Amino acid sequence: MNKVEPKPSGHTNVSEQTTATEQTTAAEPTTGRRRHPDAALRIDARRRRKREKLLNAAQETLDERGPHDMSLRAVARAAGCAPATIYEYFDSLFALLDALAERPRSELRAYLAAAAADSTDMAGDLMIRLAMAYVRFARRRPKAFRLIFETLAPSQSTDRKPTDLHPMIESLLTAARAGRMSGEIHPDDSPERIAWGLWALAHGIATLRASASQQSSTDSDDIDVSALQAYVRGWMI
């Protein structure tokens, strides 16, 4: 009869070793806390609310002090937080004001889009309608209009194009280029020159209308349209 030789002391076969390891692992408590799937969404929502609160405080401070007397400390005081908190959301005062100005820029884009939708296929008509939409936006929303320009300095934002900061120039450039392609504008004329010149004229009118105390009237609209038509027609073939 074969004798079963005893196993050497301290020896454990593979199956026994695996089982022991699994039992030990199962018995050991988990040291890391597993985050609930909705936790990240809640954190994002809190950050969005906090960012919105800071933007509202910045708007309140801007209305009280104006753009030239703005400071992160004043915004933090209005928001009820430490100035360092703002840096968790915005790199600088300029970045905060740039984000704040995105609100009126979006409004202005909506005005320009509505004007383009109502326009004919003629480039000259489109450019005049865009310019008048710009003037009406300034007249109806003077604070929003001033915010776009008084708080922004494009040279401080090297990664932004002028068309990003000023929706008007992009819209006018598109219309002027279309006019040259359709033959309404002479092929040797520069769409950039036409668009920037029209924007300068529209901006001057808009600034005057935004600072005027009187309400909009049909007479003032007619005067504005006449001035814009005189400029645009000078470029038409």
C-alpha positions in Angstrom: 0.0 0.0 0.0 1.4 3.3 -1.0 2.1 5.7 1.8 1.0 9.3 1.5 4.0 11.4 2.2 3.3 14.4 4.4 3.5 17.9 2.7 6.6 19.9 3.6 5.9 22.4 6.4 4.9 25.8 5.1 3.9 24.5 1.6 0.5 25.5 0.2 -0.8 24.5 -3.2 -2.0 27.0 -5.7 -5.7 26.4 -5.2 -5.4 26.8 -1.5 -3.3 30.0 -1.9 -5.8 31.5 -4.3 -8.7 30.7 -2.0 -6.9 32.2 1.0 -6.1 35.4 -1.0 -9.7 35.8 -2.1 -11.0 35.3 1.5 -8.5 37.8 2.8 -9.4 40.3 0.1 -13.1 39.8 0.8 -12.5 40.3 4.5 -10.5 43.5 4.1 -12.6 46.7 4.1 -12.5 49.0 1.0 -10.3 52.0 1.8 -11.5 54.3 -1.1 -15.0 55.8 -1.3 -16.8 55.1 -4.5 -18.5 58.3 -5.8 -22.1 58.2 -6.7 -22.7 58.6 -10.5 -24.8 61.8 -9.9 -22.1 63.4 -7.7 -20.2 64.9 -10.6 -23.4 66.3 -12.0 -24.3 67.9 -8.7 -20.8 69.5 -8.5 -21.1 70.9 -12.0 -24.5 72.3 -11.2 -23.2 74.0 -8.1 -20.3 75.5 -10.1 -22.7 76.8 -12.7 -24.9 78.4 -10.0 -21.8 79.9 -8.3 -20.5 81.2 -11.7 -23.9 82.8 -12.4 -23.9 84.4 -9.0 -20.5 85.9 -9.7 -21.7 87.3 -13.0 -24.8 88.8 -11.4 -22.6 90.4 -8.8 -20.3 91.7 -11.5 -23.3 93.2 -13.4 -24.5 94.9 -10.2 -21.1 96.3 -9.5 -20.7 97.5 -13.1 -24.1 99.3 -12.9 -23.0 101.0 -9.7 -19.4 101.9 -10.5 -19.0 101.8 -14.3 -16.3 99.8 -16.1 -13.4 102.1 -15.1 -13.9 101.6 -11.4 -14.4 97.9 -11.4 -12.3 95.6 -9.2 -12.4 91.9 -8.2 -12.6 93.0 -4.6 -15.8 95.0 -5.2 -17.3 92.1 -7.1 -16.4 89.7 -4.4 -18.0 92.0 -1.8 -21.2 92.1 -3.8 -21.2 88.3 -4.2 -20.4 87.7 -0.5 -17.3 85.7 -1.1 -13.5 86.1 -0.9 -11.7 87.6 -3.9 -9.7 84.4 -4.2 -12.9 82.6 -5.0 -13.4 84.5 -8.2 -10.1 83.1 -9.5 -11.6 79.6 -9.3 -13.9 80.7 -12.2 -12.2 83.5 -14.0 -8.5 84.2 -14.6 -8.7 87.9 -14.3 -11.1 90.9 -14.1 -10.9 91.1 -17.9 -12.0 87.5 -18.2 -14.9 88.1 -15.9 -16.0 91.2 -17.8 -15.6 89.3 -21.1 -17.9 86.5 -19.8 -20.4 89.2 -18.6 -20.3 90.8 -22.1 -21.2 87.5 -23.7 -24.8 88.1 -22.6 -25.4 91.3 -24.6 -23.3 89.9 -27.5 -25.8 87.0 -27.7 -28.7 89.5 -27.7 -27.1 91.4 -30.5 -26.6 88.3 -32.5 -30.3 87.6 -32.2 -31.1 91.1 -33.5 -28.8 90.7 -36.4 -30.1 87.2 -37.2 -33.7 88.5 -37.2 -32.7 91.4 -39.6 -31.0 88.9 -42.0 -34.1 86.7 -42.0 -36.3 89.6 -42.9 -34.0 90.9 -45.7 -34.2 90.4 -49.4 -31.5 88.7 -51.4 -29.9 92.1 -52.2 -26.7 92.8 -50.4 -27.3 96.5 -50.1 -30.7 95.9 -48.5 -29.2 93.4 -46.1 -26.4 95.7 -45.0 -28.8 98.5 -44.3 -31.1 96.2 -42.3 -28.2 94.9 -40.3 -27.1 98.4 -39.5 -30.5 99.5 -38.4 -30.9 96.4 -36.2 -27.6 97.5 -34.6 -29.0 101.0 -34.0 -32.2 99.6 -32.5 -30.4 97.3 -30.2 -28.4 100.2 -28.8 -31.5 102.3 -28.5 -33.5 99.6 -26.7 -30.7 98.1 -24.6 -28.3 101.0 -24.0 -26.6 99.5 -21.0 -26.1 96.2 -22.8 -24.8 98.0 -25.8 -22.2 100.0 -23.8 -21.1 96.9 -21.9 -19.9 95.2 -25.2 -17.6 98.1 -25.9 -16.7 99.8 -22.6 -15.5 96.7 -20.9 -13.7 95.0 -23.7 -10.2 95.6 -25.1 -9.5 93.2 -27.9 -5.7 93.6 -27.6 -5.9 92.0 -24.2 -7.4 88.8 -25.7 -4.9 87.4 -28.1 -6.8 84.3 -28.8 -10.0 86.1 -29.8 -10.7 87.5 -33.3 -12.5 90.9 -33.7 -15.4 89.1 -35.2 -15.7 87.0 -31.9 -16.0 90.2 -29.9 -18.1 92.2 -32.3 -20.9 90.2 -34.1 -21.7 93.2 -36.2 -18.5 93.2 -38.2 -18.9 89.5 -39.0 -22.5 90.0 -40.3 -21.5 93.0 -42.4 -18.5 91.2 -43.9 -20.6 88.3 -44.9 -23.1 90.6 -46.6 -20.4 92.6 -48.4 -18.6 89.5 -49.7 -22.0 88.2 -51.0 -22.6 91.5 -52.7 -19.2 91.3 -54.5 -19.9 87.7 -55.5 -23.4 88.6 -56.9 -22.0 91.6 -58.9 -23.8 94.3 -56.8 -20.4 95.5 -55.6 -17.4 96.1 -57.9 -15.0 93.2 -57.7 -12.1 95.6 -57.1 -13.7 97.0 -54.0 -12.8 95.6 -50.6 -15.6 93.9 -48.5 -13.5 94.6 -45.4 -13.3 98.3 -46.2 -17.1 98.5 -46.9 -18.0 96.5 -43.8 -15.7 98.4 -41.4 -16.9 101.8 -42.8 -20.5 100.9 -42.5 -20.0 99.6 -39.0 -18.2 102.9 -38.0 -21.2 104.8 -39.3 -23.8 102.6 -37.6 -21.8 102.6 -34.4 -21.7 106.4 -34.4 -25.5 106.6 -34.9 -26.1 103.8 -32.3 -23.9 105.6 -29.7 -25.9 108.9 -30.2 -29.2 107.1 -30.0 -28.2 105.1 -26.9 -27.2 108.3 -25.1 -30.2 110.3 -26.2 -33.0 110.7 -23.7 -35.8 110.7 -26.3 -37.7 107.6 -27.3 -37.4 106.0 -30.7 -39.6 107.6 -33.3 -40.4 107.1 -37.0 -38.7 110.3 -37.9 -35.4 109.3 -36.2 -35.6 105.9 -38.0 -36.0 107.6 -41.3 -33.0 109.9 -40.7 -30.9 106.9 -39.7 -31.9 104.9 -42.7 -31.2 107.8 -45.1 -27.7 108.2 -43.7 -27.0 104.5 -44.0 -28.4 104.3 -47.5 -26.2 107.2 -48.7 -23.2 105.2 -47.6 -24.2 101.8 -49.0 -25.4 103.2 -52.3 -22.0 104.7 -52.8 -20.5 101.2 -53.1 -23.2 99.7 -55.3 -22.7 99.3 -59.0 
